[in-house]
Amino acid sequence: MRRNWMVAVLAVGVMAGACAAPPAENAAAVDTAAEEETIRAISAQWLALTRQGDAAGIAALFAEDGRVLWAGQEPVVGRAAVAEFLTGDFAANPGRESNWQAERVAVAASGDLAVEYGSYTSGGADGVVVEEGNYTTVYRKAAGGWMILSDSSVPNAIPGAATN
């Protein structure tokens, strides 16, 4: 009797295993190189929109709960708040020239999360650099495509800060 019970348990286990989802290694591989190029294209689009002063266009690149975390500023949370913040920033700095360069883009093997690392400069129309630093931008891919979750930047030197 005990042997029949063990055979039944074994048979149920084998059938359950046969019906289970295939292991992850059988899933289609994500083309992380192609996804990296997409992220770089979004970053280039963002830079072009910045040079045009298009706050609404930039905000559209952000997720609804996206945030801007820039040194010396309170966090800006939400697409509408990002648009409002950038509108004010562009108005306050009409001659600013911005530039940035993605130095590395890391795409998760799952293909739904990416992080862009890079450096930036900001200056006047005369070409004099006022600020330079580094940034990290986090992207999430959903049904609508890649959206910015968070953009954080840190200047290399903080104006008025003591240096050693």
ABEGO torsion letter per residue (X at the ends): XAAAAAAAAAAAAAAAAAABBBBAAABBBBBAAAAAAAAAAAAAAAAAAAAAGBAAAAAAABBAABBBBBBGBBBBBEAAAAAAAAAAAAAABAABBBBBBBABBBBBAAGABBBBBBBBBBBBAAGBBABBBBBBBBBBBBAAEBBBABBBBBBABBBGBBBX
